[in-house]
Amino acid sequence: MGLVNRVVPAAELRAAAVDWAARLAAGPTVALGLGKRLINRSLDGDRSASLAEEALAAEINMTSADGQEGVRAFVERRKPVFRGW
């Protein structure tokens, strides 16, 4: 289910958590937020509703500045710089 993506010794837990939080914060927060919303809502809905919400989320994401930056960075073969909008 992907509930665990990494296991570290107890002494390294804080550093690993801080690193993971920094990676998430630097990532495409619009896409991450939409993904989390889709996963949470899919538990209560039917497949057709989930697919409709996924299409809407894709449209929102790709019209966001971060979505456009992700595409530009991919085409230009560079690391994206996300701003959270």
Gaussian input, Z-matrix of N, CA and C with variables (Angstrom, degrees):
# hf/3-21g

backbone

0 1
 N
 C     1     B1
 C     2     B2     1     A1
 N     3     B3     2     A2     1     D1
 C     4     B4     3     A3     2     D2
 C     5     B5     4     A4     3     D3
 N     6     B6     5     A5     4     D4
 C     7     B7     6     A6     5     D5
 C     8     B8     7     A7     6     D6
 N     9     B9     8     A8     7     D7
 C    10    B10     9     A9     8     D8
 C    11    B11    10    A10     9     D9
 N    12    B12    11    A11    10    D10
 C    13    B13    12    A12    11    D11
 C    14    B14    13    A13    12    D12
 N    15    B15    14    A14    13    D13
 C    16    B16    15    A15    14    D14
 C    17    B17    16    A16    15    D15
 N    18    B18    17    A17    16    D16
 C    19    B19    18    A18    17    D17
 C    20    B20    19    A19    18    D18
 N    21    B21    20    A20    19    D19
 C    22    B22    21    A21    20    D20
 C    23    B23    22    A22    21    D21
 N    24    B24    23    A23    22    D22
 C    25    B25    24    A24    23    D23
 C    26    B26    25    A25    24    D24
 N    27    B27    26    A26    25    D25
 C    28    B28    27    A27    26    D26
 C    29    B29    28    A28    27    D27
 N    30    B30    29    A29    28    D28
 C    31    B31    30    A30    29    D29
 C    32    B32    31    A31    30    D30
 N    33    B33    32    A32    31    D31
 C    34    B34    33    A33    32    D32
 C    35    B35    34    A34    33    D33
 N    36    B36    35    A35    34    D34
 C    37    B37    36    A36    35    D35
 C    38    B38    37    A37    36    D36
 N    39    B39    38    A38    37    D37
 C    40    B40    39    A39    38    D38
 C    41    B41    40    A40    39    D39
 N    42    B42    41    A41    40    D40
 C    43    B43    42    A42    41    D41
 C    44    B44    43    A43    42    D42
 N    45    B45    44    A44    43    D43
 C    46    B46    45    A45    44    D44
 C    47    B47    46    A46    45    D45
 N    48    B48    47    A47    46    D46
 C    49    B49    48    A48    47    D47
 C    50    B50    49    A49    48    D48
 N    51    B51    50    A50    49    D49
 C    52    B52    51    A51    50    D50
 C    53    B53    52    A52    51    D51
 N    54    B54    53    A53    52    D52
 C    55    B55    54    A54    53    D53
 C    56    B56    55    A55    54    D54
 N    57    B57    56    A56    55    D55
 C    58    B58    57    A57    56    D56
 C    59    B59    58    A58    57    D57
 N    60    B60    59    A59    58    D58
 C    61    B61    60    A60    59    D59
 C    62    B62    61    A61    60    D60
 N    63    B63    62    A62    61    D61
 C    64    B64    63    A63    62    D62
 C    65    B65    64    A64    63    D63
 N    66    B66    65    A65    64    D64
 C    67    B67    66    A66    65    D65
 C    68    B68    67    A67    66    D66
 N    69    B69    68    A68    67    D67
 C    70    B70    69    A69    68    D68
 C    71    B71    70    A70    69    D69
 N    72    B72    71    A71    70    D70
 C    73    B73    72    A72    71    D71
 C    74    B74    73    A73    72    D72
 N    75    B75    74    A74    73    D73
 C    76    B76    75    A75    74    D74
 C    77    B77    76    A76    75    D75
 N    78    B78    77    A77    76    D76
 C    79    B79    78    A78    77    D77
 C    80    B80    79    A79    78    D78
 N    81    B81    80    A80    79    D79
 C    82    B82    81    A81    80    D80
 C    83    B83    82    A82    81    D81
 N    84    B84    83    A83    82    D82
 C    85    B85    84    A84    83    D83
 C    86    B86    85    A85    84    D84
 N    87    B87    86    A86    85    D85
 C    88    B88    87    A87    86    D86
 C    89    B89    88    A88    87    D87
 N    90    B90    89    A89    88    D88
 C    91    B91    90    A90    89    D89
 C    92    B92    91    A91    90    D90
 N    93    B93    92    A92    91    D91
 C    94    B94    93    A93    92    D92
 C    95    B95    94    A94    93    D93
 N    96    B96    95    A95    94    D94
 C    97    B97    96    A96    95    D95
 C    98    B98    97    A97    96    D96
 N    99    B99    98    A98    97    D97
 C   100   B100    99    A99    98    D98
 C   101   B101   100   A100    99    D99
 N   102   B102   101   A101   100   D100
 C   103   B103   102   A102   101   D101
 C   104   B104   103   A103   102   D102
 N   105   B105   104   A104   103   D103
 C   106   B106   105   A105   104   D104
 C   107   B107   106   A106   105   D105
 N   108   B108   107   A107   106   D106
 C   109   B109   108   A108   107   D107
 C   110   B110   109   A109   108   D108
 N   111   B111   110   A110   109   D109
 C   112   B112   111   A111   110   D110
 C   113   B113   112   A112   111   D111
 N   114   B114   113   A113   112   D112
 C   115   B115   114   A114   113   D113
 C   116   B116   115   A115   114   D114
 N   117   B117   116   A116   115   D115
 C   118   B118   117   A117   116   D116
 C   119   B119   118   A118   117   D117
 N   120   B120   119   A119   118   D118
 C   121   B121   120   A120   119   D119
 C   122   B122   121   A121   120   D120
 N   123   B123   122   A122   121   D121
 C   124   B124   123   A123   122   D122
 C   125   B125   124   A124   123   D123
 N   126   B126   125   A125   124   D124
 C   127   B127   126   A126   125   D125
 C   128   B128   127   A127   126   D126
 N   129   B129   128   A128   127   D127
 C   130   B130   129   A129   128   D128
 C   131   B131   130   A130   129   D129
 N   132   B132   131   A131   130   D130
 C   133   B133   132   A132   131   D131
 C   134   B134   133   A133   132   D132
 N   135   B135   134   A134   133   D133
 C   136   B136   135   A135   134   D134
 C   137   B137   136   A136   135   D135
 N   138   B138   137   A137   136   D136
 C   139   B139   138   A138   137   D137
 C   140   B140   139   A139   138   D138
 N   141   B141   140   A140   139   D139
 C   142   B142   141   A141   140   D140
 C   143   B143   142   A142   141   D141
 N   144   B144   143   A143   142   D142
 C   145   B145   144   A144   143   D143
 C   146   B146   145   A145   144   D144
 N   147   B147   146   A146   145   D145
 C   148   B148   147   A147   146   D146
 C   149   B149   148   A148   147   D147
 N   150   B150   149   A149   148   D148
 C   151   B151   150   A150   149   D149
 C   152   B152   151   A151   150   D150
 N   153   B153   152   A152   151   D151
 C   154   B154   153   A153   152   D152
 C   155   B155   154   A154   153   D153
 N   156   B156   155   A155   154   D154
 C   157   B157   156   A156   155   D155
 C   158   B158   157   A157   156   D156
 N   159   B159   158   A158   157   D157
 C   160   B160   159   A159   158   D158
 C   161   B161   160   A160   159   D159
 N   162   B162   161   A161   160   D160
 C   163   B163   162   A162   161   D161
 C   164   B164   163   A163   162   D162
 N   165   B165   164   A164   163   D163
 C   166   B166   165   A165   164   D164
 C   167   B167   166   A166   165   D165
 N   168   B168   167   A167   166   D166
 C   169   B169   168   A168   167   D167
 C   170   B170   169   A169   168   D168
 N   171   B171   170   A170   169   D169
 C   172   B172   171   A171   170   D170
 C   173   B173   172   A172   171   D171
 N   174   B174   173   A173   172   D172
 C   175   B175   174   A174   173   D173
 C   176   B176   175   A175   174   D174
 N   177   B177   176   A176   175   D175
 C   178   B178   177   A177   176   D176
 C   179   B179   178   A178   177   D177
 N   180   B180   179   A179   178   D178
 C   181   B181   180   A180   179   D179
 C   182   B182   181   A181   180   D180
 N   183   B183   182   A182   181   D181
 C   184   B184   183   A183   182   D182
 C   185   B185   184   A184   183   D183
 N   186   B186   185   A185   184   D184
 C   187   B187   186   A186   185   D185
 C   188   B188   187   A187   186   D186
 N   189   B189   188   A188   187   D187
 C   190   B190   189   A189   188   D188
 C   191   B191   190   A190   189   D189
 N   192   B192   191   A191   190   D190
 C   193   B193   192   A192   191   D191
 C   194   B194   193   A193   192   D192
 N   195   B195   194   A194   193   D193
 C   196   B196   195   A195   194   D194
 C   197   B197   196   A196   195   D195
 N   198   B198   197   A197   196   D196
 C   199   B199   198   A198   197   D197
 C   200   B200   199   A199   198   D198
 N   201   B201   200   A200   199   D199
 C   202   B202   201   A201   200   D200
 C   203   B203   202   A202   201   D201
 N   204   B204   203   A203   202   D202
 C   205   B205   204   A204   203   D203
 C   206   B206   205   A205   204   D204
 N   207   B207   206   A206   205   D205
 C   208   B208   207   A207   206   D206
 C   209   B209   208   A208   207   D207
 N   210   B210   209   A209   208   D208
 C   211   B211   210   A210   209   D209
 C   212   B212   211   A211   210   D210
 N   213   B213   212   A212   211   D211
 C   214   B214   213   A213   212   D212
 C   215   B215   214   A214   213   D213
 N   216   B216   215   A215   214   D214
 C   217   B217   216   A216   215   D215
 C   218   B218   217   A217   216   D216
 N   219   B219   218   A218   217   D217
 C   220   B220   219   A219   218   D218
 C   221   B221   220   A220   219   D219
 N   222   B222   221   A221   220   D220
 C   223   B223   222   A222   221   D221
 C   224   B224   223   A223   222   D222
 N   225   B225   224   A224   223   D223
 C   226   B226   225   A225   224   D224
 C   227   B227   226   A226   225   D225
 N   228   B228   227   A227   226   D226
 C   229   B229   228   A228   227   D227
 C   230   B230   229   A229   228   D228
 N   231   B231   230   A230   229   D229
 C   232   B232   231   A231   230   D230
 C   233   B233   232   A232   231   D231
 N   234   B234   233   A233   232   D232
 C   235   B235   234   A234   233   D233
 C   236   B236   235   A235   234   D234
 N   237   B237   236   A236   235   D235
 C   238   B238   237   A237   236   D236
 C   239   B239   238   A238   237   D237
 N   240   B240   239   A239   238   D238
 C   241   B241   240   A240   239   D239
 C   242   B242   241   A241   240   D240
 N   243   B243   242   A242   241   D241
 C   244   B244   243   A243   242   D242
 C   245   B245   244   A244   243   D243
 N   246   B246   245   A245   244   D244
 C   247   B247   246   A246   245   D245
 C   248   B248   247   A247   246   D246
 N   249   B249   248   A248   247   D247
 C   250   B250   249   A249   248   D248
 C   251   B251   250   A250   249   D249
 N   252   B252   251   A251   250   D250
 C   253   B253   252   A252   251   D251
 C   254   B254   253   A253   252   D252

   B1=1.4560
   B2=1.5236
   B3=1.3122
   B4=1.4494
   B5=1.5172
   B6=1.3162
   B7=1.4567
   B8=1.5200
   B9=1.3110
   B10=1.4575
   B11=1.5209
   B12=1.3220
   B13=1.4602
   B14=1.5206
   B15=1.3192
   B16=1.4569
   B17=1.5244
   B18=1.3124
   B19=1.4681
   B20=1.5187
   B21=1.3374
   B22=1.4662
   B23=1.5183
   B24=1.3272
   B25=1.4694
   B26=1.5263
   B27=1.3020
   B28=1.4683
   B29=1.5242
   B30=1.3170
   B31=1.4651
   B32=1.5279
   B33=1.3331
   B34=1.4690
   B35=1.5215
   B36=1.3199
   B37=1.4600
   B38=1.5189
   B39=1.3243
   B40=1.4755
   B41=1.5225
   B42=1.3149
   B43=1.4619
   B44=1.5284
   B45=1.3282
   B46=1.4591
   B47=1.5284
   B48=1.3296
   B49=1.4642
   B50=1.5250
   B51=1.3149
   B52=1.4660
   B53=1.5286
   B54=1.3424
   B55=1.4617
   B56=1.5244
   B57=1.3286
   B58=1.4645
   B59=1.5295
   B60=1.3251
   B61=1.4667
   B62=1.5263
   B63=1.3282
   B64=1.4661
   B65=1.5263
   B66=1.3324
   B67=1.4724
   B68=1.5186
   B69=1.3234
   B70=1.4625
   B71=1.5260
   B72=1.3253
   B73=1.4621
   B74=1.5255
   B75=1.3232
   B76=1.4627
   B77=1.5270
   B78=1.3191
   B79=1.4602
   B80=1.5174
   B81=1.3166
   B82=1.4696
   B83=1.5319
   B84=1.3113
   B85=1.4589
   B86=1.5234
   B87=1.3359
   B88=1.4675
   B89=1.5203
   B90=1.3266
   B91=1.4641
   B92=1.5264
   B93=1.3235
   B94=1.4633
   B95=1.5221
   B96=1.3137
   B97=1.4652
   B98=1.5202
   B99=1.3499
   B100=1.4589
   B101=1.5326
   B102=1.3216
   B103=1.4630
   B104=1.5174
   B105=1.3214
   B106=1.4699
   B107=1.5307
   B108=1.3135
   B109=1.4675
   B110=1.5286
   B111=1.3347
   B112=1.4659
   B113=1.5265
   B114=1.3153
   B115=1.4670
   B116=1.5226
   B117=1.3155
   B118=1.4693
   B119=1.5203
   B120=1.3256
   B121=1.4695
   B122=1.5191
   B123=1.3318
   B124=1.4617
   B125=1.5210
   B126=1.3075
   B127=1.4626
   B128=1.5246
   B129=1.3332
   B130=1.4620
   B131=1.5240
   B132=1.3222
   B133=1.4569
   B134=1.5089
   B135=1.3215
   B136=1.4583
   B137=1.5302
   B138=1.3170
   B139=1.4629
   B140=1.5288
   B141=1.3082
   B142=1.4647
   B143=1.5240
   B144=1.3148
   B145=1.4706
   B146=1.5247
   B147=1.3223
   B148=1.4703
   B149=1.5242
   B150=1.3293
   B151=1.4665
   B152=1.5249
   B153=1.3263
   B154=1.4620
   B155=1.5269
   B156=1.3183
   B157=1.4671
   B158=1.5170
   B159=1.3342
   B160=1.4612
   B161=1.5252
   B162=1.3144
   B163=1.4693
   B164=1.5283
   B165=1.3139
   B166=1.4650
   B167=1.5252
   B168=1.3255
   B169=1.4666
   B170=1.5254
   B171=1.3255
   B172=1.4613
   B173=1.5244
   B174=1.3250
   B175=1.4633
   B176=1.5338
   B177=1.3194
   B178=1.4679
   B179=1.5237
   B180=1.3266
   B181=1.4625
   B182=1.5238
   B183=1.3194
   B184=1.4622
   B185=1.5265
   B186=1.3175
   B187=1.4563
   B188=1.5256
   B189=1.3323
   B190=1.4644
   B191=1.5279
   B192=1.2947
   B193=1.4727
   B194=1.5290
   B195=1.3224
   B196=1.4671
   B197=1.5238
   B198=1.3286
   B199=1.4560
   B200=1.5162
   B201=1.3224
   B202=1.4607
   B203=1.5273
   B204=1.3208
   B205=1.4665
   B206=1.5210
   B207=1.3151
   B208=1.4577
   B209=1.5179
   B210=1.3227
   B211=1.4632
   B212=1.5250
   B213=1.3403
   B214=1.4749
   B215=1.5190
   B216=1.3267
   B217=1.4661
   B218=1.5268
   B219=1.3156
   B220=1.4615
   B221=1.5316
   B222=1.3125
   B223=1.4675
   B224=1.5260
   B225=1.3313
   B226=1.4654
   B227=1.5270
   B228=1.3292
   B229=1.4735
   B230=1.5329
   B231=1.3219
   B232=1.4557
   B233=1.5198
   B234=1.3078
   B235=1.4623
   B236=1.5347
   B237=1.3296
   B238=1.4625
   B239=1.5211
   B240=1.3107
   B241=1.4696
   B242=1.5250
   B243=1.3309
   B244=1.4463
   B245=1.5167
   B246=1.3389
   B247=1.4503
   B248=1.5408
   B249=1.3134
   B250=1.4581
   B251=1.5135
   B252=1.3287
   B253=1.4589
   B254=1.5005
   A1=111.75
   A2=118.85
   A3=120.10
   A4=114.24
   A5=116.95
   A6=119.24
   A7=112.07
   A8=116.64
   A9=121.84
   A10=107.07
   A11=116.30
   A12=118.03
   A13=112.49
   A14=116.27
   A15=119.99
   A16=109.42
   A17=116.02
   A18=121.99
   A19=107.03
   A20=115.47
   A21=120.59
   A22=109.35
   A23=117.03
   A24=119.52
   A25=110.26
   A26=116.54
   A27=121.70
   A28=112.30
   A29=117.24
   A30=120.80
   A31=112.29
   A32=117.61
   A33=121.45
   A34=113.00
   A35=117.42
   A36=121.11
   A37=112.98
   A38=117.43
   A39=120.14
   A40=110.99
   A41=117.68
   A42=120.93
   A43=110.82
   A44=117.12
   A45=120.84
   A46=110.86
   A47=117.03
   A48=120.89
   A49=111.04
   A50=117.37
   A51=121.24
   A52=110.33
   A53=116.22
   A54=120.59
   A55=110.89
   A56=116.25
   A57=120.57
   A58=110.54
   A59=117.72
   A60=121.52
   A61=110.80
   A62=117.59
   A63=120.75
   A64=110.72
   A65=116.80
   A66=119.90
   A67=111.26
   A68=117.18
   A69=120.15
   A70=111.19
   A71=116.91
   A72=121.06
   A73=111.81
   A74=117.82
   A75=121.55
   A76=111.94
   A77=117.08
   A78=121.49
   A79=112.03
   A80=115.05
   A81=121.15
   A82=110.51
   A83=116.56
   A84=120.71
   A85=112.90
   A86=117.88
   A87=119.67
   A88=109.39
   A89=116.90
   A90=121.18
   A91=111.18
   A92=117.35
   A93=120.27
   A94=111.01
   A95=116.63
   A96=120.84
   A97=112.37
   A98=115.75
   A99=119.46
   A100=110.76
   A101=116.27
   A102=119.96
   A103=111.99
   A104=115.87
   A105=119.99
   A106=110.52
   A107=115.87
   A108=119.97
   A109=110.62
   A110=116.95
   A111=120.10
   A112=111.77
   A113=116.06
   A114=119.54
   A115=110.59
   A116=116.70
   A117=119.84
   A118=112.11
   A119=117.43
   A120=120.71
   A121=112.30
   A122=118.04
   A123=120.28
   A124=112.20
   A125=117.03
   A126=120.26
   A127=111.92
   A128=116.67
   A129=120.49
   A130=113.89
   A131=118.57
   A132=120.35
   A133=113.16
   A134=114.19
   A135=119.47
   A136=109.54
   A137=115.88
   A138=121.12
   A139=112.11
   A140=118.50
   A141=119.94
   A142=111.27
   A143=117.06
   A144=119.87
   A145=109.95
   A146=116.92
   A147=120.67
   A148=111.22
   A149=117.10
   A150=120.34
   A151=111.31
   A152=117.31
   A153=120.86
   A154=110.39
   A155=116.80
   A156=120.03
   A157=111.27
   A158=117.04
   A159=120.51
   A160=110.65
   A161=117.81
   A162=121.11
   A163=110.49
   A164=116.95
   A165=120.84
   A166=110.68
   A167=116.54
   A168=120.28
   A169=111.15
   A170=116.91
   A171=120.42
   A172=110.45
   A173=116.68
   A174=120.13
   A175=110.94
   A176=116.72
   A177=120.68
   A178=109.87
   A179=115.93
   A180=119.86
   A181=111.32
   A182=117.58
   A183=119.63
   A184=113.42
   A185=117.72
   A186=119.62
   A187=111.65
   A188=116.92
   A189=120.36
   A190=109.69
   A191=116.33
   A192=120.78
   A193=110.36
   A194=117.18
   A195=120.29
   A196=111.75
   A197=117.58
   A198=120.73
   A199=110.97
   A200=116.42
   A201=120.93
   A202=110.95
   A203=116.91
   A204=120.78
   A205=110.79
   A206=117.07
   A207=120.56
   A208=111.92
   A209=116.76
   A210=121.06
   A211=110.39
   A212=116.67
   A213=119.89
   A214=111.31
   A215=116.56
   A216=120.64
   A217=110.77
   A218=117.18
   A219=120.60
   A220=110.26
   A221=116.39
   A222=120.86
   A223=110.71
   A224=116.54
   A225=121.33
   A226=112.89
   A227=116.56
   A228=122.91
   A229=111.82
   A230=114.41
   A231=120.46
   A232=109.17
   A233=115.20
   A234=120.46
   A235=108.58
   A236=118.37
   A237=119.94
   A238=112.13
   A239=114.77
   A240=122.02
   A241=106.47
   A242=116.54
   A243=121.60
   A244=111.05
   A245=116.53
   A246=121.50
   A247=113.50
   A248=116.37
   A249=118.98
   A250=114.88
   A251=118.67
   A252=122.18
   A253=111.44
   D1=-8.08
   D2=179.00
   D3=77.83
   D4=21.75
   D5=-179.94
   D6=-74.09
   D7=-23.52
   D8=178.57
   D9=-125.08
   D10=123.81
   D11=178.88
   D12=-113.34
   D13=-5.37
   D14=179.48
   D15=-165.69
   D16=141.66
   D17=176.14
   D18=-121.61
   D19=129.60
   D20=-179.40
   D21=-131.18
   D22=156.68
   D23=174.23
   D24=-61.14
   D25=152.07
   D26=-177.55
   D27=-53.32
   D28=-37.77
   D29=-178.42
   D30=-66.02
   D31=-21.64
   D32=-178.64
   D33=-101.77
   D34=0.24
   D35=-173.73
   D36=-60.15
   D37=-48.68
   D38=-177.58
   D39=-60.72
   D40=-46.78
   D41=-179.49
   D42=-63.09
   D43=-40.21
   D44=178.89
   D45=-65.25
   D46=-40.61
   D47=179.43
   D48=-66.49
   D49=-41.87
   D50=178.39
   D51=-63.73
   D52=-42.16
   D53=178.27
   D54=-62.23
   D55=-45.48
   D56=-179.59
   D57=-63.36
   D58=-42.67
   D59=179.06
   D60=-62.78
   D61=-39.75
   D62=178.33
   D63=-65.20
   D64=-40.15
   D65=177.70
   D66=-63.17
   D67=-42.72
   D68=178.55
   D69=-64.87
   D70=-43.03
   D71=-178.74
   D72=-64.64
   D73=-31.92
   D74=179.93
   D75=-84.69
   D76=-8.12
   D77=-176.48
   D78=-83.60
   D79=-173.97
   D80=-179.66
   D81=-77.68
   D82=88.05
   D83=-171.95
   D84=-62.89
   D85=-30.66
   D86=176.38
   D87=-62.34
   D88=-49.97
   D89=-179.03
   D90=-64.93
   D91=-41.00
   D92=179.26
   D93=-63.13
   D94=-43.44
   D95=179.29
   D96=-64.65
   D97=-42.84
   D98=178.02
   D99=-64.16
   D100=-41.52
   D101=178.62
   D102=-61.20
   D103=-43.79
   D104=179.00
   D105=-62.73
   D106=-42.10
   D107=178.57
   D108=-62.17
   D109=-44.25
   D110=-179.92
   D111=-61.57
   D112=-43.50
   D113=179.68
   D114=-62.99
   D115=-47.42
   D116=-179.34
   D117=-62.11
   D118=-42.39
   D119=-177.91
   D120=-74.57
   D121=-25.66
   D122=-178.12
   D123=-67.89
   D124=-19.79
   D125=-179.33
   D126=-70.36
   D127=-23.30
   D128=-175.80
   D129=-109.74
   D130=-10.44
   D131=-174.17
   D132=-108.33
   D133=-179.94
   D134=176.58
   D135=-96.62
   D136=172.44
   D137=-174.24
   D138=-62.90
   D139=-43.46
   D140=-177.34
   D141=-65.47
   D142=-38.72
   D143=177.12
   D144=-66.01
   D145=-40.88
   D146=179.13
   D147=-63.04
   D148=-41.21
   D149=179.33
   D150=-66.63
   D151=-38.13
   D152=177.47
   D153=-65.12
   D154=-42.38
   D155=178.48
   D156=-66.69
   D157=-36.09
   D158=177.71
   D159=-64.13
   D160=-41.46
   D161=178.06
   D162=-62.65
   D163=-42.43
   D164=178.12
   D165=-64.11
   D166=-42.85
   D167=179.49
   D168=-62.95
   D169=-39.07
   D170=178.42
   D171=-63.73
   D172=-41.33
   D173=178.30
   D174=-64.38
   D175=-44.65
   D176=178.40
   D177=-60.54
   D178=-47.08
   D179=-177.56
   D180=-62.67
   D181=-46.24
   D182=-174.56
   D183=-74.96
   D184=-14.45
   D185=174.33
   D186=-96.09
   D187=-3.64
   D188=177.11
   D189=-79.09
   D190=157.93
   D191=177.52
   D192=-60.92
   D193=-39.19
   D194=179.32
   D195=-66.37
   D196=-39.05
   D197=178.00
   D198=-62.91
   D199=-43.74
   D200=179.10
   D201=-67.44
   D202=-37.23
   D203=176.86
   D204=-64.21
   D205=-39.70
   D206=178.68
   D207=-61.09
   D208=-43.25
   D209=178.66
   D210=-66.33
   D211=-46.40
   D212=179.11
   D213=-59.22
   D214=-45.02
   D215=-179.34
   D216=-62.80
   D217=-39.24
   D218=178.60
   D219=-63.65
   D220=-48.05
   D221=-179.08
   D222=-63.27
   D223=-39.27
   D224=-178.74
   D225=-84.68
   D226=-0.56
   D227=179.19
   D228=55.04
   D229=51.73
   D230=177.91
   D231=-136.09
   D232=166.66
   D233=178.63
   D234=-74.99
   D235=131.70
   D236=179.37
   D237=-71.93
   D238=152.75
   D239=174.30
   D240=-118.05
   D241=100.58
   D242=-178.37
   D243=-87.24
   D244=144.77
   D245=-178.01
   D246=-115.96
   D247=-5.67
   D248=176.61
   D249=90.27
   D250=18.34
   D251=176.70
   D252=-151.05

